[in-house]
Amino acid sequence: MTELVLGTWAELAPMLVPLRREVFIVEQCVPEELEWDAYDAVSVHALALIDGEAVGCGRLLPDGHIGRMAVRRAFRGRGIGRAVLDALLAAAAGRGLGLLQLHAQTHAQGFYAQAGFVAEGAEFDEAGIPHRRMVRRLPS
Ligand SMILES: CC(C)(COP(=O)(O)OP(=O)(O)OC[C@H]1O[C@@H](n2cnc3c(N)ncnc32)[C@H](O)[C@@H]1OP(=O)(O)O)[C@@H](O)C(=O)NCCC(=O)NCCS
């Protein structure tokens, strides 16, 4: 059974760190020094668990930026990423945020488009990976 929890970095880091290390640092070769930043401490984090095992995550910054969306490879394609994103969208609505923004890896644009995000501007490089900025407005 998939369980979704929201929490702070202090609460969830023990489960978020190995998950993000596996997906971003090992699988996608993101440099360690870029993966861990000061935004984790001020974000609300969403974590998906299956039978207590951490399988997916993402974070919402106070300014409406969503990021660090990751699902363990073996668990992709079964709605876990969407459940994490929906939990962050609900958290954003609860905080009264009107505009959500993210930097989508270009291969994942379709995933965010399914959730109502629209690409803006040109492709750019971040951590050696091509990205597009995407936005979604929430009803006020
Ligand atoms: C991107 C990622 C988080 C998606 O998670 P996921 O659990 O596989 O996605 P879901 O199964 O919830 O997919 C939800 C919908 O988006 C679609 N989708 C998922 N990944 C997609 C992709 N790369 N391109 C286009 N559509 C995609 C699914 O088909 C599904 O559509 P449906 O509802 O019509 O069936 C996951 O692939 C991942 O962790 N990738 C590696 C890390 C990464 O690139 N993170 C994104 C950083 S911007």
PDBQT file of the ligand as one rigid body, heavy atoms in Angstrom, charges set to zero:
ROOT
HETATM    1  C1  LIG A 201       9.931  11.821 -13.495  1.00  0.00    +0.000 C 
HETATM    2  C2  LIG A 201       9.531  10.783 -12.440  1.00  0.00    +0.000 C 
HETATM    3  C3  LIG A 201       9.537  11.438 -11.050  1.00  0.00    +0.000 C 
HETATM    4  C4  LIG A 201       8.104  10.293 -12.766  1.00  0.00    +0.000 C 
HETATM    5  O1  LIG A 201       7.665   9.403 -11.736  1.00  0.00    +0.000 OA
HETATM    6  P1  LIG A 201       6.714   8.142 -12.058  1.00  0.00    +0.000 P 
HETATM    7  O2  LIG A 201       6.288   7.561 -10.754  1.00  0.00    +0.000 OA
HETATM    8  O3  LIG A 201       7.373   7.237 -13.022  1.00  0.00    +0.000 OA
HETATM    9  O4  LIG A 201       5.501   8.860 -12.786  1.00  0.00    +0.000 OA
HETATM   10  P2  LIG A 201       3.961   8.405 -12.759  1.00  0.00    +0.000 P 
HETATM   11  O5  LIG A 201       3.889   6.921 -12.922  1.00  0.00    +0.000 OA
HETATM   12  O6  LIG A 201       3.300   8.979 -11.545  1.00  0.00    +0.000 OA
HETATM   13  O7  LIG A 201       3.402   9.133 -14.068  1.00  0.00    +0.000 OA
HETATM   14  C5  LIG A 201       2.283  10.018 -14.048  1.00  0.00    +0.000 C 
HETATM   15  C6  LIG A 201       1.910  10.316 -15.488  1.00  0.00    +0.000 C 
HETATM   16  O8  LIG A 201       3.007  10.970 -16.140  1.00  0.00    +0.000 OA
HETATM   17  C7  LIG A 201       3.432  10.187 -17.271  1.00  0.00    +0.000 C 
HETATM   18  N1  LIG A 201       4.904  10.194 -17.303  1.00  0.00    +0.000 N 
HETATM   19  C8  LIG A 201       5.731   9.713 -16.367  1.00  0.00    +0.000 A 
HETATM   20  N2  LIG A 201       7.018   9.928 -16.733  1.00  0.00    +0.000 NA
HETATM   21  C9  LIG A 201       6.961  10.537 -17.933  1.00  0.00    +0.000 A 
HETATM   22  C10 LIG A 201       7.937  11.005 -18.825  1.00  0.00    +0.000 A 
HETATM   23  N3  LIG A 201       9.248  10.906 -18.557  1.00  0.00    +0.000 N 
HETATM   24  N4  LIG A 201       7.532  11.589 -19.975  1.00  0.00    +0.000 NA
HETATM   25  C11 LIG A 201       6.201  11.711 -20.277  1.00  0.00    +0.000 A 
HETATM   26  N5  LIG A 201       5.222  11.283 -19.440  1.00  0.00    +0.000 NA
HETATM   27  C12 LIG A 201       5.592  10.703 -18.299  1.00  0.00    +0.000 A 
HETATM   28  C13 LIG A 201       2.910   8.779 -17.007  1.00  0.00    +0.000 C 
HETATM   29  O9  LIG A 201       2.718   8.080 -18.216  1.00  0.00    +0.000 OA
HETATM   30  C14 LIG A 201       1.620   9.044 -16.291  1.00  0.00    +0.000 C 
HETATM   31  O10 LIG A 201       0.604   9.349 -17.213  1.00  0.00    +0.000 OA
HETATM   32  P3  LIG A 201      -0.859   8.675 -17.088  1.00  0.00    +0.000 P 
HETATM   33  O11 LIG A 201      -1.426   9.237 -15.810  1.00  0.00    +0.000 OA
HETATM   34  O12 LIG A 201      -1.554   9.129 -18.327  1.00  0.00    +0.000 OA
HETATM   35  O13 LIG A 201      -0.628   7.200 -17.014  1.00  0.00    +0.000 OA
HETATM   36  C15 LIG A 201      10.471   9.548 -12.494  1.00  0.00    +0.000 C 
HETATM   37  O14 LIG A 201      10.540   9.082 -13.811  1.00  0.00    +0.000 OA
HETATM   38  C16 LIG A 201      11.886   9.792 -11.982  1.00  0.00    +0.000 C 
HETATM   39  O15 LIG A 201      12.143   9.767 -10.785  1.00  0.00    +0.000 OA
HETATM   40  N6  LIG A 201      12.862  10.018 -12.894  1.00  0.00    +0.000 N 
HETATM   41  C17 LIG A 201      14.248  10.185 -12.510  1.00  0.00    +0.000 C 
HETATM   42  C18 LIG A 201      14.482  11.477 -11.761  1.00  0.00    +0.000 C 
HETATM   43  C19 LIG A 201      13.992  12.657 -12.569  1.00  0.00    +0.000 C 
HETATM   44  O16 LIG A 201      14.275  12.782 -13.738  1.00  0.00    +0.000 OA
HETATM   45  N7  LIG A 201      13.251  13.528 -11.881  1.00  0.00    +0.000 N 
HETATM   46  C20 LIG A 201      12.657  14.686 -12.505  1.00  0.00    +0.000 C 
HETATM   47  C21 LIG A 201      13.529  15.851 -12.263  1.00  0.00    +0.000 C 
HETATM   48  S1  LIG A 201      12.832  17.306 -13.063  1.00  0.00    +0.000 SA
ENDROOT
TORSDOF 0
